């Protein structure tokens, strides 16, 4: 009989433990996974969402020769991501485009070959655009990069 009583006690203990675990899980879910009430959005969340709205301006198509070999041309299309309502945004985008032309005229074909070379050029152009923008430029997207 000792074995029967031990197994009954083990089963009862297992059932009590399972019920306690289910109850604890339900309690945890009810306390920590509450849905926010409608209209409970804070002002900070609204300001953060508005701060992320940015203006995207397309660059004029850029066609220029490379520094080495000079008979190799590059065509670049892209866009600049600006702060919203940037004063003289068109002039800033033109200035970034002119700087890209100046930079590409110093680059050799071997520097831009392969994915690593392209990545380095893209990062350099982005850094230069951000620097020229003086805090108004957030990013530079390159949509077309063709070398002929």
C-alpha positions in Angstrom: 0.0 0.0 0.0 2.9 2.3 0.5 3.5 2.4 -3.3 -0.1 3.3 -4.0 -0.1 6.1 -1.5 3.1 7.5 -2.8 1.9 7.5 -6.4 -1.4 9.1 -5.4 0.5 11.8 -3.5 2.8 12.4 -6.6 -0.2 12.7 -8.9 -2.0 15.1 -6.5 1.3 17.2 -6.2 1.6 17.2 -10.0 -2.0 18.4 -10.4 -1.6 21.1 -7.8 1.7 22.3 -9.4 0.1 22.4 -12.8 -2.9 24.4 -11.6 -0.6 26.8 -9.8 1.6 27.3 -12.9 -1.5 28.0 -15.1 -2.8 30.5 -12.5 0.6 32.2 -12.3 0.9 32.4 -16.1 -2.6 33.9 -16.4 -1.9 36.4 -13.6 1.4 37.4 -15.3 -0.4 37.9 -18.6 -3.2 39.9 -17.1 -0.9 42.3 -15.3 2.0 42.8 -17.8 0.3 42.3 -21.1 -2.5 44.8 -20.8 -3.6 46.5 -24.0 -3.2 50.3 -23.7 -6.5 52.2 -23.6 -7.4 54.0 -26.8 -6.3 57.6 -26.7 -3.5 56.9 -24.2 -0.8 58.0 -26.6 1.7 60.3 -24.9 2.9 63.6 -26.2 6.4 62.3 -26.4 5.3 59.5 -28.7 3.6 62.0 -31.0 6.7 64.3 -31.1 8.9 61.3 -31.8 6.7 60.2 -34.7 6.8 63.7 -36.2 10.5 64.0 -35.7 11.0 60.9 -38.0 9.1 62.5 -40.9 11.8 63.7 -43.3 11.9 65.2 -46.8 13.4 63.2 -49.7 14.8 65.3 -52.6 16.1 63.7 -55.8 19.5 64.6 -57.0 19.9 65.8 -60.6 21.3 62.9 -62.7 25.1 62.9 -62.4 27.3 61.9 -65.3 31.0 62.6 -65.1 34.4 61.0 -65.9 36.5 59.2 -63.3 39.9 60.4 -62.2 41.6 57.3 -63.6 41.2 56.3 -66.5 39.8 59.6 -67.6 37.9 58.1 -70.5 35.7 56.0 -68.1 32.4 57.6 -67.2 30.1 57.1 -64.3 26.3 57.7 -64.1 24.8 58.2 -60.6 21.2 58.7 -59.6 20.2 59.3 -56.0 18.3 61.1 -53.3 19.1 63.1 -50.2 17.1 62.8 -47.0 16.6 66.1 -45.3 15.0 67.6 -42.2 11.4 68.6 -42.8 11.0 72.2 -44.0 14.7 72.8 -44.6 15.2 76.3 -45.9 16.7 76.4 -49.4 16.6 72.7 -49.7 16.9 72.8 -53.5 20.2 74.8 -53.1 21.5 72.3 -50.5 20.7 69.3 -52.8 22.4 71.1 -55.7 25.5 71.7 -53.5 25.5 68.0 -52.5 25.3 67.0 -56.2 28.2 69.3 -57.1 30.3 67.8 -54.3 29.5 64.3 -55.6 30.8 65.2 -59.0 34.0 66.7 -57.5 34.6 63.6 -55.5 33.9 61.1 -58.3 36.5 63.0 -60.5 39.1 62.0 -58.0 38.2 58.3 -57.8 40.0 55.7 -59.9 38.2 52.7 -61.4 40.1 50.2 -59.2 38.8 52.0 -56.1 35.1 51.3 -57.0 35.5 47.8 -58.3 33.6 45.1 -56.5 31.1 45.3 -53.7 33.6 46.5 -51.2 34.8 49.3 -53.4 31.2 50.4 -54.1 30.5 50.3 -50.3 33.5 52.5 -49.5 32.5 55.1 -52.1 28.9 55.1 -50.9 29.9 55.6 -47.3 32.3 58.4 -48.3 29.6 60.1 -50.3 27.1 59.8 -47.5 29.6 61.3 -44.9 30.4 64.2 -47.3 26.7 64.9 -47.8 26.0 64.9 -44.1 28.9 67.2 -43.5 27.8 69.6 -46.2 24.3 69.6 -44.9 25.3 70.9 -41.5 22.8 68.8 -39.6 20.1 69.1 -42.2 21.0 66.0 -44.3 20.4 62.7 -42.7 21.2 60.2 -45.4 22.1 59.8 -49.1 20.5 57.1 -51.2 22.1 55.9 -54.4 19.6 54.3 -56.7 21.7 53.9 -59.9 25.5 53.5 -60.1 26.7 52.7 -63.6 30.3 52.7 -64.8 30.9 52.8 -68.6 
